[in-house]
Amino acid sequence: MSIKPVPIKRDPDGHWKHPGLPDWSDDTPSHEMEAWAMRNNLESQVMAIGQRIKTKVIDQWLAGDTSHPDAQALQKTTQGYFVAAVSKSEDQVFLWLLKPSQTEQGVSADEVHTAA
């Protein structure tokens, strides 16, 4: 696996991309991203959080704080994954999550986020 969890530091618009990802444009097709993940022995998942969890709770969770019940639910849902990218629109927050494929070892289930 060539990419591991790193601190998440979103820009003022709420976006963040792992520095180990290719320099994709905004219109890169998802199948190209998935192919990259597979070549790197990673499984991927996209999660649309929407408005069901407050932005403040998402920010806290991305920083490693799982004390809020909604953050605990996020932690459980994403167990084994780490955040590769965060994208924000007017009414949605999207997470692109990666985890080592079954043939890879070494990433803890607690490494879904790494505080900045």
SULTA-V655470 format. One record per residue. N is the residue number from 1. RES is the residue in three letters. PSI is psi as a letter, one per 40 degrees, with the letter a starting at -180 (* if undefined). BURIAL is + if it has 9 or more other C-alpha atoms within 8 Angstrom, else -. Layout:
BEGIN
<<N:RES:PSI:BURIAL> <N:RES:PSI:BURIAL>>
END
This chain:
BEGIN
<<1:MET:h:-> <2:SER:e:-> <3:ILE:h:-> <4:LYS:i:-> <5:PRO:i:+> <6:VAL:i:-> <7:PRO:i:-> <8:ILE:h:+> <9:LYS:g:-> <10:ARG:i:+> <11:ASP:i:-> <12:PRO:d:-> <13:ASP:e:-> <14:GLY:e:+> <15:HIS:i:+> <16:TRP:i:+> <17:LYS:h:-> <18:HIS:h:+> <19:PRO:e:-> <20:GLY:e:-> <21:LEU:i:+> <22:PRO:i:-> <23:ASP:g:-> <24:TRP:i:-> <25:SER:i:-> <26:ASP:d:-> <27:ASP:f:-> <28:THR:h:-> <29:PRO:i:-> <30:SER:d:-> <31:HIS:d:-> <32:GLU:d:-> <33:MET:d:+> <34:GLU:d:+> <35:ALA:d:-> <36:TRP:d:-> <37:ALA:d:+> <38:MET:d:+> <39:ARG:d:-> <40:ASN:e:-> <41:ASN:f:+> <42:LEU:i:+> <43:GLU:i:+> <44:SER:i:+> <45:GLN:h:-> <46:VAL:h:-> <47:MET:h:-> <48:ALA:h:-> <49:ILE:d:+> <50:GLY:a:+> <51:GLN:e:-> <52:ARG:e:-> <53:ILE:h:+> <54:LYS:i:-> <55:THR:d:-> <56:LYS:d:-> <57:VAL:d:+> <58:ILE:d:+> <59:ASP:d:-> <60:GLN:d:+> <61:TRP:d:+> <62:LEU:d:+> <63:ALA:e:+> <64:GLY:e:+> <65:ASP:h:+> <66:THR:f:+> <67:SER:d:-> <68:HIS:i:-> <69:PRO:d:-> <70:ASP:d:-> <71:ALA:d:+> <72:GLN:d:+> <73:ALA:d:-> <74:LEU:d:+> <75:GLN:d:+> <76:LYS:d:-> <77:THR:d:-> <78:THR:e:+> <79:GLN:h:+> <80:GLY:e:+> <81:TYR:i:+> <82:PHE:i:+> <83:VAL:h:+> <84:ALA:d:+> <85:ALA:i:+> <86:VAL:h:+> <87:SER:i:+> <88:LYS:h:+> <89:SER:a:-> <90:GLU:d:-> <91:ASP:e:-> <92:GLN:i:+> <93:VAL:h:+> <94:PHE:h:+> <95:LEU:h:+> <96:TRP:h:+> <97:LEU:i:+> <98:LEU:i:+> <99:LYS:i:+> <100:PRO:i:+> <101:SER:i:-> <102:GLN:d:-> <103:THR:e:-> <104:GLU:i:-> <105:GLN:i:-> <106:GLY:e:-> <107:VAL:h:+> <108:SER:i:-> <109:ALA:e:-> <110:ASP:e:-> <111:GLU:f:+> <112:VAL:d:+> <113:HIS:i:+> <114:THR:h:+> <115:ALA:i:-> <116:ALA:*:->>
END
